[in-house]
Amino acid sequence: MTNKTLRILIADDQHFQRLKIEKILNQLGYFRIAPVRSFDEIETLTCCPSKPFDLLIISTALVAALDIDLEAFCRDNPLIRHALIYDSRQAQLPPLPEPLPPTLQLSLSGAPGSELLKRLMAMIDPPPQRHGLQVLPWLRGLSRGRVG
């Protein structure tokens, strides 16, 4: 069951990218999402004491022109519990050798997709542990023919 109270902050300078990530999270059952487009907005939302954000999903493009250690900022900010930092630059396909090897592994930078967000949310918001069927005392009595 999805914890609908999780607070999520999406930070990307590209409106379409913010919308895409928000839509994926909505499909996963998360709706308390604040999309922002600048690092100043993040600082405003995380500077004064309030309820922390359970997850910050942020593009490195927001701090590219600033002298900010994004990992340190996320780690040291008490109002950010978890962070997903991604590189939003266009993924470039590296030059491929000729002829192509039988197996090829590529690492591309880019925004998080549906499967990655699904796995991330499963770690942040794990499903509740089920310990088998619980029999209620009144039901046990009813099955033995006693009603009380």
Helices and strands as residue ranges (DSSP letters): E 8-11, H 15-27, E 33-36, H 39-47, E 55-59, G 60-63, H 70-76, E 83-86, H 114-124, H 137-143
